[in-house]
Amino acid sequence: MATIVSTIRVGQKPTKDERKRMKAEIKAAKKMLPVYDPDCPPSSSEALAEFAAMARERKKNRRNPLPVVALRIQPDVLEKYKALGRGYSGIMADVLKLAADNPEILSKASMR
């Protein structure tokens, strides 16, 4: 099966022919057996159990959510973050933390 590359723009929907082709490819893929890369063999049941335990731990840590804060921000800055896609608010929080931990950035910001 060949790799087909398509460019999709925000808000663009696939054409009728593209949808038909995708449905046919999905139907054919369902009949195919998985092919494992020799450098990445299937995970053992012990490894899967370990991954499940790690996922439970991550989920447990998320139960203590960060505080929600209202913030006034310039529309152009917000659009740049939104353009990053899903999870942009987490990226914004990381950037704010990096700036807060950097005295040079803080001194420049407070001079405005």
C-alpha positions as CSV (number, residue, x, y, z in Angstrom):
1,M,0.0,0.0,0.0
2,A,1.4,3.4,-1.0
3,T,1.5,6.5,1.2
4,I,-0.8,9.3,0.0
5,V,0.0,12.8,1.1
6,S,-2.7,15.5,1.2
7,T,-2.6,19.1,2.4
8,I,-5.7,20.1,4.4
9,R,-6.3,23.6,5.5
10,V,-8.2,24.7,8.6
11,G,-11.9,24.4,8.0
12,Q,-11.4,22.5,4.7
13,K,-13.5,19.3,4.3
14,P,-12.4,16.4,2.0
15,T,-14.1,16.2,-1.3
16,K,-16.5,13.4,-2.2
17,D,-13.8,11.5,-4.1
18,E,-11.3,11.9,-1.2
19,R,-13.9,10.5,1.3
20,K,-14.6,7.6,-1.0
21,R,-10.9,6.8,-1.4
22,M,-10.4,7.1,2.4
23,K,-13.3,4.7,3.1
24,A,-11.9,2.2,0.6
25,E,-8.4,2.4,2.2
26,I,-9.8,2.0,5.7
27,K,-11.8,-1.1,4.6
28,A,-8.6,-2.6,3.0
29,A,-6.5,-1.8,6.0
30,K,-8.9,-3.6,8.3
31,K,-8.2,-6.8,6.4
32,M,-4.4,-6.4,6.6
33,L,-2.3,-8.1,9.3
34,P,-0.1,-5.9,11.4
35,V,3.5,-5.6,10.3
36,Y,6.0,-5.1,13.1
37,D,9.2,-3.2,12.6
38,P,12.1,-5.4,13.8
39,D,13.5,-2.4,15.7
40,C,10.2,-2.0,17.5
41,P,8.7,-5.5,18.3
42,P,5.3,-5.9,20.0
43,S,5.2,-5.1,23.7
44,S,5.2,-7.9,26.2
45,S,2.3,-8.3,28.6
46,E,4.7,-7.2,31.4
47,A,5.6,-4.0,29.5
48,L,1.9,-3.3,28.8
49,A,1.1,-3.7,32.5
50,E,3.9,-1.3,33.4
51,F,2.6,1.3,30.9
52,A,-0.9,0.9,32.4
53,A,0.5,1.6,35.8
54,M,2.3,4.7,34.6
55,A,-0.9,5.9,32.9
56,R,-2.9,5.4,36.1
57,E,-0.2,7.4,38.0
58,R,-0.3,10.2,35.5
59,K,-4.1,10.3,35.7
60,K,-4.0,10.3,39.5
61,N,-1.6,13.3,39.4
62,R,-4.0,15.2,37.1
63,R,-6.7,15.0,39.7
64,N,-5.1,17.9,41.5
65,P,-5.7,20.5,38.8
66,L,-3.8,23.8,38.5
67,P,-5.8,26.9,39.5
68,V,-7.8,28.5,36.8
69,V,-6.9,32.2,36.2
70,A,-8.5,34.9,34.1
71,L,-5.9,36.7,32.0
72,R,-6.1,39.7,29.7
73,I,-4.0,39.1,26.6
74,Q,-3.6,40.8,23.3
75,P,-5.8,39.1,20.6
76,D,-2.8,38.6,18.2
77,V,-0.8,36.8,20.9
78,L,-3.8,34.6,21.7
79,E,-4.2,33.7,18.0
80,K,-0.5,32.7,17.8
81,Y,-1.0,30.3,20.7
82,K,-4.3,29.0,19.3
83,A,-2.6,28.3,16.0
84,L,-0.5,25.7,17.9
85,G,-3.6,23.6,18.2
86,R,-5.0,21.5,21.0
87,G,-3.1,21.9,24.2
88,Y,-2.1,25.5,23.5
89,S,-3.1,26.6,27.0
90,G,-0.6,24.2,28.5
91,I,2.1,25.5,26.2
92,M,1.2,29.0,27.3
93,A,1.5,28.0,30.9
94,D,4.9,26.5,30.2
95,V,6.1,29.7,28.6
96,L,4.8,31.8,31.5
97,K,6.7,29.5,33.9
98,L,9.9,29.8,31.9
99,A,9.5,33.6,31.9
100,A,8.7,33.7,35.6
101,D,11.9,31.7,36.4
102,N,14.0,34.0,34.3
103,P,14.9,37.3,36.1
104,E,16.1,39.0,32.9
105,I,12.7,38.5,31.2
106,L,10.9,39.7,34.3
107,S,12.9,42.8,34.5
108,K,12.3,43.6,30.8
109,A,8.6,43.1,31.3
110,S,8.3,45.2,34.4
111,M,10.0,48.1,32.6
112,R,7.1,48.6,30.2
